[in-house]
Amino acid sequence: MTKSKITTRRWRIEDIPQIIECSRATYHDYSEEFIYNSRQYEMQFSAFPQGQIVAVCGNQVVGYATSIIVMIDDNFWYDVDELTGAGTFSTHNPDGDTLYGADIAVHPDYQRRGIAIMLYQRRIRIMKRYNLRRMIAYGRLPGYKNHAGKMSAEQYVEKVIKGEIKDQALNAHLKAGYHVKKVQLDITIDKSSLNYSTYLEMPNPDFNLAKKKISSSVLSTAHARRVRVCSAQYLMRPIQSFEELERSVEFFIDTADSYHCHFLLFPEYFTYQLLSYKKRLTMKEATIELAGYTDQYIEMFKKFSQQYNIYIIGGSHPVFREGLYYNTAHLFTPSGNVYTQEKLHITPAERNQCAIEPGSNIKIFRTPLARIAIQICYDIEFPEVSRLLTLAGAEIIFVPFYTEEKKAYYRVRHCAQARAVENFVYVVMTGSVGNMQTQSGSFMNYSQAAILTPSDFSFPEKGIGGEADPNVETVVVSELALSSLSQQRHIATVRPLHDIRSDLYNLHGKTKIEIVQVE
C-alpha cells in the first residue's frame, strides 16, 4: 500500500465511479441494493456540492463524506430515506439549522491513517461556514451483534462510551467529537448492526443565533433568505502608524458585529490614510509605497474576518502583480480565505498619475449566504458589466468608491441606483469622508453611503434600503431579502430581466464570468 500524501477536497462529477467503488469496498457487508448508484450520487452532488467531500491519494479516491442542511424536530424519528429524499438529497434546505452527515467511508486499504478525522474536520468547517446550530448523524453499531442478548443496545453504547468495549464505528464518531443523544431501531437497514443506530450530535460552539435568524427562515415551510449588510463611511483622519489604521478598521468591524451583520464594506483607496505620515510623494510613488503594505493589509483583514466571523469587502488597495499595479478589492471570509476583484475601468487620473492598470476578470463570489459581486467606483458607471453579472446570478453588488466632491459622488450614486433598478439587484456603496492634509498634498473626500434596492411595491419607496448622513463618520445597516428579490424579478410591476428584446440586441461578454466558490 502506498504511503503517498492524502488530501481532501470537494467532489468532482468525474469522481463518482471511484466513490461507488469506495462505498462497495467499505460497506462490503451491505447488499448491492443499498449501495447508491451514479444517478443518486449525481443528484446529491447537484443538490449541495459544497457538502460533498472526497479524500484522495494521488488520483485515487480513498474516502468520502456526504452531507446536507436540514431542519428537523428532535421529537420525531426520521429514517434515512426521509432525511435524504431516498438518497437524492432533495431534502436539502438552505434555511435549515442542522448539518446532517449522511455518509462517510474510508476504503479498507487506507484505514487507520487519519482519513476519517480529515473528513470530519471538513464537515465541521462546513457547519461553521454556514453558521449551523449543530451537526448530526446516524452511526452504525457493527460490534453490537457480538453482545446482543447479553445486554441492550443502550447498555452496549454506554459501555463503549466508558471505554469498556470497543466499537469501530462508534469509537470513530466519539473521537470526532460527536455525542450520543439516543439509540434507535429500524432507522437504518443495517444487518451488521441488527438495524440499531446511534443518533449523534455535535454542537457548533460558534453558532450565532441572531445572525441565523436574520439569514434564514425559522419555519421549514417559508424559505426566506435574508442577510444584513453594513457600509462603513470611513473618516480619513491623519495617523502616525499602520497600527492606528488597524484600530480604526476594527472599530467599524466591531460595530458591524454588534449589529449582527453578515457583510461589511469599506471604501475604495481608504488606505490612502497611510500617506498622512509619509514624506512627500508623487501619486505614482504613493501607489508604489502603498502596494508595499499589501501583506499587512491582507493579514489585518484576515485576522478580523476570522475573529468576528464576518465577510469583509476591504475596500480597495493598490497591488503589485507581475510588474504592474492594480486597484484591487479583496473579499475576506470567516474561514480565513481571501479573494480578489481588480478594477476593470480606470479613470484618467489613475492611469496617468498613479500608473494603475485595468484588470481583466469579471467575477461572482458564491458565498454560503449570497451571490455577490464587486464593482469598484468607476466600474458601476458601465451598465454592461452589471447586467452580465446579474445574468450570471449576482444578487448583491458591492461598490467601494473614492470621490472628492458632490458631482463625482452623484455620478457614482445615480449609476448605482440605476443598476439596482434595471437589474433587480441590491447595490451597497460607500466612500471615505473628511479632508486630510499630507506632505504629498491634500485629500478631499465626499460620501453618503447607501444601500440601494430595486424600485417597486415590495421595496422601499425611493429604492433606498438605508442611507448615511453625508460626510460624517458613521455606518449604514440594512437587511436584504434575497428570496424576495428572486421572486420580484418574476412578478413585479415591470420585469426588466424578462422583457429584454433579444430580437433587437444582444449582450455577450468576450470572456466568461468567473464563478468563484467562496470557502
N, C-alpha and C positions, 0 to 999 in steps of 0.2 A: 504493500500500500504506500503510495506516495505521501511525502510529508510537505508537499507544496503549500504555500500560503493559502489560507481560506479567508474569503471576504464575503460580505453581504451587500446586496443591492436590491433595487426593485425588480419585479418580474419584467421580462420582455415576452411578447407574444410567442417568439420562437423558442422560449424555454419550456413551453407546455409539454411537449413529448417527454423531455427528461424529468419534469415534475411528476408526470404519471408513473414513470419507471421508478422514481424515488419513492413514491407513495406505495407502489406494489411491493417494493423491497422492504419498506419499513413495516407496513401492515400486511405481512405475508400470511397472517392468520385470519385475515378478512377474506370473505368470498368476493369474487370479481364484481358482483352487482353493487357492492358497497364502496368500490373504488371509483372516484369521479372520472368522467370521460373528458375528452378535449373540449367538447361543446360546453360542458358545465364550467370548466376552468376558463374558457374564453369569456363566458358571461360574468364570472367572478372578477376577472381582470377588468372587464368593461365597467362593472358597477362601481368599483372603488380601487383603481390601480395603485393609489398611494398606500393602500393597506396590505399589498401582497409582496412578500419579501422572499428572496432566494439566497442560499449560501452556495458559493461556487468555489471550486478548487481548479484553477486553470479555466478550462471551458466546460467543466463537468458540474452539473447541479448536484450537490451532495446534501441539501436540506432545503426546507421551505417553511414559511409560516403565512397563514391567511388570516384576514380579519376584516370586520365591517363595523360600522357605527349603528347602534340600535337604541331604542327607548323601550324599556321593559318594566313591568311591575313585578317586584320580587314576591308578591303574594301568590303569583301564578307560576306554574311549572310549564316551561316551553320545551318541546322536543327539538332535536337538531333541525328537522325539516321546517318547523315553524320559524325558527330563528334565521335560517339561511335561505328560505324560499326554495326548499328541496335542492339545495346546493347551487342555486343560481345567483344568490346574493341580491335578489330583487328586493329584499327587506332592508337593504342599506338605507339609513335615514340620516342625512347630514345634520338634522336638528336634534339627534339623539344625544344622550349624555354618557353613553357606555360604549367602550370598545370591546366587541366580542371576538375573542381569539378562537376562530373556527377550527383551525387545524394547524398542527406543527409536526414536522417529521424530519428525522436525520437518517440518512442512509446507514444501514448497519455497518458497512465497511469504514464509516467515518465517525462512528460514535465514540464518546469519551475523549473528544478533542475540543470541547467547549463550544461546539456549534450551536447547541440549543440555547445556551446563555446569550450568544451573539444575536440569535433570532429574537429572544425575549427582549433584549435591550433595544432592538429596532422597534418592537411593538410598544415599549414604554415611551420611546421618543414620539411615536405616532399619537399615543394617548395625551402626552403633554402638549404636542404641537397643536392639536385640535381642542385643547382645554376641556378634556373629558373628565367626568367625575371619577371614573374607575375603569378597570379592565376586568372582564370576566371570562371564564372558560369552563368547559366541561372536561374533567380529567378522567382518564382510564384508571382502572384498578386491576391490572393484569395479574398481580400476585394474590389477589383475594381468593381465587379458585383453590389455592392450596390450603386455605384456612376456613373455607365455607363449611358451615355446620358446627365448627368448633367455636365460632364467635360470629356476631352480627357484622355486617359491613361497617356499621358505625363504630363498633369496637375495634375492628381492624384498622380503620382510618386513624382512630385515636392512638393506637399503638405505633403506627407509622410516624405520626406527628411527634410522639415522645421518643422516637428513636429505637423502639424495642423490636420493630420489624422493618425490613427494607422493601420498598415497592418502587420499581424503576421509574414508573410514570409519576407517581405522587411525589416521590423524593425530588424529581426534577422540577416539578411545579413549586414545591416548597422552597427549593434552592433559588428559584427565580424571583420569589417574593410574594407568591400567592398565599392567601389564607382560605381554609376550607370553611364555607358557610353552611353547607349541608351535604348529605349523601342522598342520592336519588336513584330510583329504579325505573328502568324502561324509558329513560330519556334518550338513550342511545342504544343502537343494536350492536352489541359487542360481546360475543360469546366468551372471549377470553376473560372478560371482567364480569361474566354472568349478568350482563346488562346493567350492572351498577356503575355509577359515575359520581364523581365529586363535583359540586358546584363551587367554583373557585372565584375569589375576588381579590383584586389588587387596587386599593385606593390610590388616587393621584394626589400626592401631598401638595402639589402646586395648583390644584383646581381653584379657579376663581369664579365663584357662583355669580357675582354681579356681572362679569363680562359674558358669562354663558347665557344669562337671562336676556341680555341685550342682543346677542348674536344669533340666538336660536329660539324657536318656539318651545314653550314648555308643554304643549299638547301635541301628541303624535298626529292628530288629525289636521293640524294647521301648520303647514310647512312655511314658516316665515323666517327668512334670513335677514338679520339686521347687523350692522356694525356701527360703532361710534368712532368718529374721526375728530382729530384735533389739529388745528392750524396755528402754528406759533408765529406771532408777529414780533419779530426779534429786534431789540434796540441795539444799534451799532454805537456803543459807548467805547471810549478809549480804554485799553487794557495794557498790562505790563508783562503778561506771560501767557503761555498756552493754558496753564492751569486755571487762569481767570476765565478764559473762554469755556473751559470744561465745566466750571461751576455754573456759568450762565446757561449752558446747554442742559445740565442736569436739572436746573430749576424748571425748565419747560417740560422735561420728561417726567419729573415728579408731579407736576401739575396735571399733565395728561393722565398719568396713572391714577391720581386721586379722583379723576372723573371717569375712571374705568374705560378709557379709550383703547381701541384696538390698533389704530394707526395714528401716527404723528408726523406732521410735515414741517420741515424747516425751509428757510428761503434760499434762493439762488445766491451763490457767492457770499454767504454770510461770514465765511472765513476771511473775508477782506479785513475783518476786525483785527486780525493778527498784524496787519500793516501799521497799526497805531503805535507800535513800539519799535519799528524798523527804521533804518536810515532812509534817506531819500532814494527812491527807485523810480525808473520809468515803468509804465504799465507792463511792458514785456518782461522787465526784470522782476516786477511784482508777481507775474504769473509763474516765473521760474522759482521764485522764493516760496510762494505758497505751495507749489507742487512738491516741494521738499518736505512738507508737513503731511503728505498723504497717508503715510503709515500711522502717524499719531492720530490723525483724524479718523481713520478706519478703526483702530483699536479702541478709541474713545467710544464710538457709537456701538461697536460690537459689545463692549462691556455693558453699556447702559441698556441695550436692547435685551440682552440676556438677563440682566439684573431685574429689570422692570417687566419683563415678559410682554413686550410691545413691539409692533412693527414700526420702524422709523425710516422715513424718507429723509435722509440727512442733507436736504437742500442740494446744492451742487458745489463742486470743488475742482480746481484745475488739477489734472492728472497727466503725468508724462508717460507716454506709451509708444514704444517703437520709434523713438526720435521725434515725436510730435506731442503737442499739448492739446488736451481735450477738456471741455467743460462737461464734467461728468456728475450725474446724480447717482446716489448709492441707496439701495434698499437693504436695511439691516433687519435680521429676523431674530426672534427669541431663541432659535436653535444655534445662533452664532454664525450663520451664513451671510454672505454679502453678495449682492447682485447689482449690476450697473446698467445705466442707460445714458449714453452720450447725447449731448445736444446736437440736433440734426441741422438746424438752421442758425447760422452765425451772423450776428449783427455786424455792420461795418466797423464799429469801434472794436469789437472783439477780434475781428480778422486783422485790422490794420494796426491797432495799438497793442493788443495782447498776444498776438501770434497764436490764437486759438483756431484749431481745425474743426471742421464739421464731422460728426460721427456718421455712420452708415447703416446701423442696425436698428430696426424698429421692433420693440419687444412688448409682450404682455406677460405679466407675472401672475401665475396661478397660485395664489396663496390659499391656505385652508379656509379662509374666511371670505375672500372676494377675488375677482379677476381685476387686476389693476394695471394701469399704465402710467408712465411719467413723461410729460412734455414740458421741457424747460423753457419758460418765459416765451421767447420769440416763436418757439415751435407751435404754441397754441394758436398762433395767428395764421396757420396754414391748415385749412379745414380738411384737406385731402387726407392728411395723416390721421386726424381724429376719426374720420369716417372709416378708414381702413382698420383702425384699432377697434372701433365699435363692431364692425362686421366680423372681426376675428374674436369677439367675445368680451371686450373690455366693459366693465361696469362702472369703475371709478377712474377718473384721470386726475392725477396729482400734478399741480403746476407750481413749482417754485420759481419765483421771478425776482428780478432786481430792477427797480425803476426809480429814477431820481426826482421826478416831478409828476404832476397830475396828468398831463397829456399822455405821457408814456404809460402811466398806470392805467388810465381808462382805455387805452388801446388794448392792453392785455385783458382788462376786465371785461370789456364788451365782447371780445373774441371768445373768451372763456364761457361767458353766458350763452353766446350763440352756439358754441359746441355742445353745451348741455341741452339746449332746446332742440337743435336739429338732429341730435343723435340719441336722445333719451338716455343720457348718461349723467352721472354726478361728476362735478368738477370741484376739486378742493385746491385753493390757491392761497399763497402767502408770500410776502416780501419783507424786507427789513425796513425799519423806521429810524428817524433821528439823523443828525448830522455829526460827522466825525472828522476832526482835523488830524492829519498825519503829515510827516515830513515829505511824503510823496504827493500831497495835495489834499483837498477837501473832498469828502464823500457825502453827498446828499442822498437822502432816501425818502421815498413816499410810498405808503402802503395802506391798504384797507383789506385785510384778509377776509376771505369769504368762502362759503360752502354753497355751491350753486346747484340747482336742480332743473329738471325739465319744467315746462310751463303748461300745466293742465290741472283739472279739478282735483286730482289726487296729490298734488304737490302744493307748496306754499304759493300764495297769490302772485308774488313778484319773482318766483323762481329762485328765491334765496332761502336756503335752509339755515343759515347763520351768517352773521356779519360782524366784524370787529369795528370799534370806533377807529377812525382813521388816525394814523401817525402817532399812536401811543403803544407802549409795550404791553401786550396782552395776548390772550388766546381766544379762539372761537371754537366751540364744540357743537357737534350736531350728530344725530342718529340718522343713518341712511337705510331705508328699507329696500333691500336688494330684490326680494321676491316681488314686491310691488312694482319695482322698476321693470322687471321682466314682463309682468302681467300687463302693465300700462302700455308697453310697446305694441301690444296687440289690440287693446280695447279703448285707448284714449280717443279724444275728440279728433285729433289728427294723428296720422301714423307715418312719420317720415321714412321709417325703415321699410315699411310695406309698400309705400307709394312711389318708390324710385322708378323712374322711366328708363329702364334698361334698353328700350327700343330707340331712345334718343341719345343716350350717353352711357359710358361705362367708366368705372374707376377700378384700375388694377395696379397693384404695386409691382415695381420691377424686381423687387427682392421679396422673398417670403417673410412674413412676420414671424419672428421667433417666439414661440410659446415656451416660457421658462417655468418649469415646475419648481415652486419655491419649497424648500425643506424647512 
